């Protein structure tokens, strides 16, 4: 470490000498440019889980911006699908529950139909958002904006970072009927059903809990919870569990299909609420640091404030997942499994595969204005299992959302991921799985997410960062 600093300062002093010889001392300015990155490098050398993979100092550019410098120093083990898990935030971020930029407050998948038309398929809207005010809802097709067709480059313009109000043209999708073999058949891919004036974009409070309800199937009753992010605050979860008012139910359905992760302590509280009473005081999560630190911390299941310290009485836990279910969401499945053998069922697609966590480092003098969230630990369950980086956590019943088909309201019989759960609640076993091209009846389900009629171009949830944050 001292060798690195001396080399860096030597080169810096040589540069300062050259600048001072020109009649202007700019040493303070250039020291400020490298100080933050020098601090990041030092913290990484001691605390980074993959410190052995940090490039040699002469291969790093200490004049880069902090976020770019961190990315250039990060290990390939600390990134996946284009995301580097370690990251730099600003200390001036007002709220992690608020959208990063002004937006309309809805998520949509960008797809291309068999006929070559690009369209946006609405997945959900946030409460009290411009999208909700405009009447946009899950399952809507947006086929044009301000009378212009949707292009492959429009996702950020209309969803992530819109800058003005728009008029969205909604349509009804008509997949080409396979039984028609007439070249003169008058086929209309989309029927226009209306125009939605979208208000000006604004900062939107992003709700962790999007929906909860009590549903029934057969003779069984289940508590359904759509949880979208493990926020730092657990107020929303506390409110949900308080609404149960002692109601009895047979099963719990935890919908994490769009949940990219969040805070580990929130995951611990939720899992403590869902775990059986026999798990209290037992290991929940092991956090293993690098061999320089050489320690493993263990979090235990504990009386959850979400349920007033009591344990919920129910039989089966169904967790709905997708390839975007990540980080703290994966902790729920991995860490509850040892205590809920034969009672926990993962339904959907394999999860993202993020088995590491980030810890916060700050230094007001050397790195003012930034938060360094550095990957420092592997995450494993009470049995020591953490090897799901490559393939994710595999489902007990595999099914993916087909963005070209009816999406259905969350938690309803039309909701594709809910269908096998409702079937099992009624019949005691999951339905038979068919190939997408085979006929279906009341006892079969298709695995297909995107039919041959629709190609997924941009998956919105995949655009979100996947973080496991350790709160100290």
N, C-alpha and C positions, 0 to 999 in steps of 0.2 A: 504494500500500500504506500509506504513512504517512498519507495522507488518510483511508483507511478506519479505521485505528487511532485517529486523533485524534477522528474523529466518534463512534466507538463508545465511547471513553473519556469523551468529553464528556458523552454521554448517560448513561453509567454513573455519572459523578461527580455529575451532577444528581440521579440517583436516590438516590445515597448521601447527598447533602446532605439530601434529604427524609427519609430514614430516620434520619440522625443527629439531625435536629431533633426527632425523636420520643423522643430520650433513649437510643437504642441503636445502637451502631456495628456494622453488619453488612456492612461493606465487603468483608472477607475472604471471607465466604460468597458474596456476589454476584460477586466477581471470579473465584472458583473456577467459578462457573456458566458464565461466558462465555469463560474462558481457553482451554479445550480447543477450542472451536469457532472462536475467533479464530486459533489455531494451524492448525487444519484449513484454514481459509479462506486463510491465508497460503501454506501448502504447495500448495494447489490453484492459486492464482494463478501460481505459478512452474513447477509440475511437471505439472499436469493436462493430458492430451492435448487436452482440449476446453475449455481455460481461457476461450476466447472466449464460451462458452455459460453461464458461471457467472452467475446472477442478480445484479443490483445489490445492494449491501450492505443498502440500506434495505428490500429485499424478502425478506431472510432473517431468520429468528428465531434469534438467538444464544443463546436460553435453552432451545432444544430439546436433547434428548439427542443425543450425538455421532452415533449411527447415523442418527437422524431428520434431523439437520442435514445430514449428507452426502448423504442421499437427496434432500433439498429443493434442494441445490445442484448435483446431478448433471445432466449433459447427457442429452438423449434418445438421443444416439449411444452412451451408456455403459450402455444398458439394453435388454433385449429380453424379450418374453413375461412381463413382470412382475418381472424380475430386474434389479437395479442391480449392475453388475460391481464397481465400487468399493465397498468395504465396511470396516466397523470390527470388529475382533476384540478379545477380552480377552487381555492378556498372561498371564492366569492359566489359560488353556486348557491342560489337562494333556497332551493328545495329540490330534493331528488324525486319528489312526487309530482313535480310540475314538468310539463314537456320542455325539452331542451330549446325548442324554437316555437314561435307562434304557429299554430296548425289548426286543422278543422276538427281534430279529435276523433278520428276513425282509422281503422286498419283495413287494408284491402290487399288482395293478391292480384298481381298483374299477370294475366293469362293471354294466351293466343288460341283462338278457336281453330277447328279443322278448316274453316273457310278462310283463315288468314286474318281474322279480325282481332285486334288487341282490345282488351276490356279489363276493367277493374272490378273484382268481385269483393264486395264488402263483407268482412268477417265479424266486426263488431264496432260499436260506437261507444265513446266515453260519455258518462252522464254529464249534463250541464255543459255540453260542448256545442260549437256551431253545427256539427253534423247532426247531433240529436235534435237541435232546434229546427233544422231544416227537414227533419223527418226521415233521414237516411237510416237504414236498418240492415241487420245481418241478412245476407243473401241477395241484396240488390246488385244489379249489373249496371255499371257506369260505362256507357259505350261512346260518349263524346263529351267534350268540355268546351264550352263557348262555341258550339257547333263545329268543333275540330275533332277529328278522329284521335283516339288515344294512341300514342306512339310508345316505343320501347324505352325511351329516355324520359318519360313523363312522370315516373313514380315519385321522384323527389319533388318535382314541381307541384304536384297535386296532393301528396300525402305527407311527406317528411317535412318539407320547408316551403309551403305555399306563401306567397307574398301579397296576394290580393284575393278578392271575392271572385267566384266563378259560377257559371250555370252548368250543372251536371245533367246530361241527358241519360235517363234510365231506360233500360230495354228488357224485353223478355226473350230469353235464349231458346232457340228452336234447333236442337241437334238434328243433323241431317238424318232422316229416317232410312235405315239400312235396307228396308224391304223395297224401297222405290228404285226402280231401274229404268227410268224414263228420262232421256236427255232433255226433253222439253218440259220436265217438271219445274214449276215456278217456285223455287225455294227461296224463302226469306229467312236469313239466319237470325236476325233480331227484329222483333216488333218494338217500335218506340212506344213507351207507355207514359212518358211525361218528362218534364224538366224541373229540376230542383235548384232553386237559387241558394247558393251557399254563402253565408255571411262572411265578413272579413275574418281572416285567421287571427287567433289570439292564443296566449298561453293557456294551456288546459291542465287542470288538476287530474292526474292520471290515477284512477282508482285501483287499488290492489284487488279488492273484491268487486267483481262485475255482476255476480248473480248468486243467490242462494235460494233454496226452496225445499219443500218436502214433496217427494214424488212416490208413486205407488206402482207396483207391477206384480200381478198375481196377488198373492196374499201378503206380500212383503212391502214394507215402507222404508224409504231411504232418505237421508239428508244429503242434498246435492250442494256443492260449493265450487264455484268457478273462481279460482284464485290466480291472479295474473302476475304478481311479483311479490317477492319477500322483502317488503319495505322495512325501513328502520323502525317505523312505528307499527305497533300491533293494535292500534285503536280500532281499525276496521274489523279485524278478526274478533276482538273482544265484543264489539257490538253484535256481530253475527251470532256468536255463541250465546250471548245474553238473550237473543230473540227465541232461542229454543224453548225456554221456559219449562224445562223438565220434560219436554216431549220425548216419547219413546220411539225408537226406530230400529229396524233390523240391520241396516247397512249404511255405510257412508260412501259417497261418490265424490272424490276430490279431483276436480278438473284442472290439470296443470298443462294442458296442451299448448298454451301460448305463454307459459311462464319461463323466462330466461334465467331466473335465479334472484340473488339479492343477499340479504344478511343472514349469516349462519345462526345468530342468536334467535332470529325470528323462526327459522326452521326448527330450532330446538324447542321453542315454545309450542309450535303447532304439533310437532311429533309427540311431545309430552302429553298434549291433549288427546291425541289419537291412540297412543300406546295403551296396552292393557295395564291394569293396576300392578301386576306382577313385575313390570319393567321398571317401576319407580326406584330410583337409586342405582340402577344398573347402567353400564356404559352405553351412551348414545352415539358418540362420535369420537374417533381418535384423530388428532392432528399431529402429524410427524414432520419435524423440521429437518434441515440439512445436517450433515455430519459435523459441521463446525459448531452449531448450536447443540446438536446431539440430545434432543429431548422429544418426548411425545406428550402432548397435553390431551386429557380426556374430559369430555363433557358428558354428564350423566342425564338420564331422564329425571325430571323433577316435577313437583306439583305445578301444574300450569296455571298461570293467572288468567288464561283465556277461558277456563272453565271454573274459575273460583277455587282452584286447587283440587277439584274432584276429577275422577276418571269417567269418560263417556262409556256407556254400556251399549254395545252393539256387536254384531257378529263379523261381517265382512267389510273390508276396505277395498274399494275399487279406485285405482288411480289412472286417469286418462292422460295419455302422453302422445307426444309427436317428436320429430327430430329437432324441435326447438325447445323441448323440455330440458332444462339444463341446470347445472350448478346446485343451488339450494333445493331445487325441485328434485334433483337426483338423490340428494341426501335423504329426503323423506322416504323414498322407496328403499334405498340401500340400507338405511339404518333402522327402519321398522321391520324389515323382512326377518331378521333373526328372532324377533319376538312375536311374529304373527304368521308363523308357518301354516299354510293351508287356509289362511284368512285374508291375505293381501294378494290382490290380482291387478296386474298392470295390463291395461287395455289400450291399444293404439299402435304407435310405431316405436321403434327403438329410440331411446333418448339421445341427446347431443353427445354426451361423453366428456364431462368436465369434472375431474376428480382432484382438483387443487383449489386452494383458497388464497385470497389476497389480504395482506395486512397493511394498515395505514402507517406511513412515516411522514413526519413534517419537520422542518427546520426553518424557523422564522428568520434567522440571520443569513444562512447560506442559500436557502431556497424560498424566499418570501413569495406568498401568493399561490403556492401549489400544494397539492396533496399527492403523495406517491403511494399508490396502491400496488404493492409488490407481492408476487406469488412466493409464499414462504412455506407452505405445508401441503403434504398429501392428506387426503381425507379418506378414512376407512371406517367401516362399521365395527361392531363389537367383536366380529369374527376376523377382523383384519383385512376384509376384502375391499380393494380399491381399484382393481384392474378392469376399468370400463372406459378407459380413454379412447380406445380404437373403435369399439363397436357400440358403445353406450350400454344402457341397461335394456335387455331384451324383453318384449312383452309376453305375457301369458296368452293373450289373444291379440293377434296382429290385424290391424285394420287402419287405413289412412283416410283422411277426408278427401273426397272427390270434389274438387272445386268446380267441376262442370255439372254437378248434380244438385239436387235439393239439399241445402245445408241444414235447414230446420233450426228452430230456436234452441238455444243451449238448454240441455237437460230434458228435451222433449223426445217423443217417440220418433220424430223425424230427424233428430240429430244423429248423424252417422256413427259417431263414436259411442253414443249412448245405447244404440240398438243391441249390441251383444250383451251389455250389462243388464238391460231390462229383460232380455231373453233369459239370461241365467237366473235372475231374481225369480222369474216365473216358473222356470223349468228345472232349475237345479244344475244345469250344465250349459256350457257355451254352445252356440249354434255351429252347424257344420259349415266349413269354409269352402267356397267354390272359387274357381278362376273367374276373372272379370268377364270373359266372353261366354260363360255358361249361364243357362237360365237360372233364375232365382225364385224361390217360393218362401213361404213363411218360416221355414226352418233353415234357410241358408243366407249367408251374407258374402259379399264380395270384398276382397282385400284392397281393391284399386283406389288410389287417391286421385289420380288424374286419368280420366278415360282417354281413349284415342281421339275424342272430340276436342279436348282441351290440353294445352301444353302450359305448364307453369313457367313463367318468365322471371318473376320476382316474388320471393316468399317474404312477406313483410316482417314476420317475427324473427327471421334469420338475420335481418338488418340490425337487430338490437344486440348490444353487448351482453355477454354472459359472465356475470360476476358472482363470486362467493366472497363476501366481505366479512372479515373477522372484526367484530366491534370490541374494543378494549374499554 
